[in-house]
Amino acid sequence: MRSVAILAFLSTLIGAVGAVDRPRFEPSARVKLHLVKTTGEVMVGHEDKRKILLKWGRYHNAEQYELCHNCDNIDEVTGEVDGDIDEEKIISIGTGRQFECGGDPCLVYPDAPLGYNKFHLRVLIGDKWSKWSKHKNYHVDEPGALEHREL
C-alpha cells in the first residue's frame, strides 16, 4: 500500500515538473508619444499613435516570451486558445539585455492605437509554452503611467 502511495506521489511530481505554470502577468505600463529625437516634437503623421511600454517580472529559466495584442479568443479562466490566433497579433520577445528595461523583461510597442489595448503573456521554458495569462487592459491616451482596467 505504501509503495502505491509513493508511486502516485512520484507520478504527480514528474507531471508537475513537465508543466509550465500559467504566468501571473502584472506589468507596469507607460504611454509615450512618438517624438523626433533631435527636436522633441511629435512626429508628423503620428499624432494619433502612442508607444506603450510594458515591463514585467522575469520568469526563471525563460527562453522566450510572447505577448498577444488584442486577442479575443483566449479563455480567461483556462488560458487556452479557442480557435486560431492571427499571427500578426503575437509579439515575440527574447531574453537578454536587448529585451530588458531596467533589468526586467519589457516590450516597447510602437503605434499602439488610442483606446483600450488588451495584452496576454505566455512564456517558453525548455520546450514547453505556458498557457496564456489573464489579460490586462490599458486605456492608451495621454502620456504617463497606466493602470489595468476591467471592462
N, C-alpha and C positions, 0 to 999 in steps of 0.2 A: 504494500500500500504506500509506503514511504517513497519507494522508487518511482511510482506513478506520479506522486506529487512533485518530486524533483524533476522528472521528465516534463511535466506540464509547465513548471516554472521556467525551465531552460528553453522550451519552445516559445513561450511568451517573450522571454528576454531576447532571443535571436530575432524574432519578428519585430520587436521594438527597435533593435539596432539597425535593421534594414530600412526602417521607415524614416522619412524626413518629416518632422513636425511642421504643421501649418504655421507660417510666420505671424508674429504679432507685429503689425505694421503701424508704428506710432511715430510717423515722421514729423520733423519740424518743417515748415513750409514758408517760403517768402516769395513775393512777387517783385519783379524788377521791370523797368521799361527797357525797350531796345534803344540804346544810346549809341551815338557816334563817339568812339573812344577819344578822338582828338579834340572834339568840341563840347561833349557832354549834352548835345542837343538830341532830341528824339529823332530817330531815323525816319526819313521821308518814306511814306507808304507803310509804316509800321505803327502808326498812331493807335490802331485798334488791336494791337498784339502786345502780349506780355511774355516775359520769361518767368517760369515758375521753378524755384529751386526746392527740391525735396531732399531731405537728409534723414537717414535712419540708422539705427544701431546695427553694428556688424554682427553677422552670424558666424559662429565658429566653424571653420573648415569650408566656408562658402567658396565656390569656384566661379559662380556667376549669379547675377540677379536678373529678373525680368519684371518690368512694370507693364501693366495693361492699362492703357489710357481710354477712358470712356467705354469700357466693355460692359455690356448689359446682360451677358449670358453666363455670368459666374454666380453660382449659388452661394449666397451669403452664409448659409448655415454650414455647408459641407466644403466649400472651396472648389467644388467640381465644376467643370465646364459643361454647359448644356448646348450641344451643337459645336460649331466651329467658331474660332475667333479669327477675325480678319487680321492677317499678318502685319499690316501697317499699323495696327493698334498696339503691337507688342514692341517694347523698347528694351533692348539688351544692354546690360550694364556689367562690365567686367569687374575684376577686383584689382587692387593695387592703387598706387598713389594717383594715377591719372583719373581714377574714378572716385576720388575722395574729396571731401570738403572738410577741412579742419580735422582730418583723421578718421572721419566716418564715411561710409558709402553714401553717394549722393547722385543726383541727376539734375542737370540744368536743362530744362525742357523749353526750347525757344518756340515762339509762335503759338503759345497757349491761347486759345480763344477766350474772349471775355465771357463771363458767366461761370456756371458750375463745370468743374473738371473733376472726373472721378478716376481714382487710381487703385489698383490691386497690385500686390507684390508676391513674387514667389522666388525661391532660392534653390540653386543646384548645389547639392553636397554629394561628392562622389559621382555616381552616375544616376542619381535619383533627384527628380524635381519634387519640391514640396507641392502641396495643394496651394491654390491662390488664397491670399489673406482676405480678410474682410475689407471692404472698400473704405476709402477716405474721400470725402467730397471737399473741394475747396472752391470758394467763390472768388474767381480771378477778376480783379477790378483795379483798384489803385495800388501803387507800390506799398510794400510793408509786409509784416508778419500775417500769416493766415491761420485760422482755426478750422478744424474739421466741422462740417455742418451736416446734420441728418436732414434728409428730405422727406 
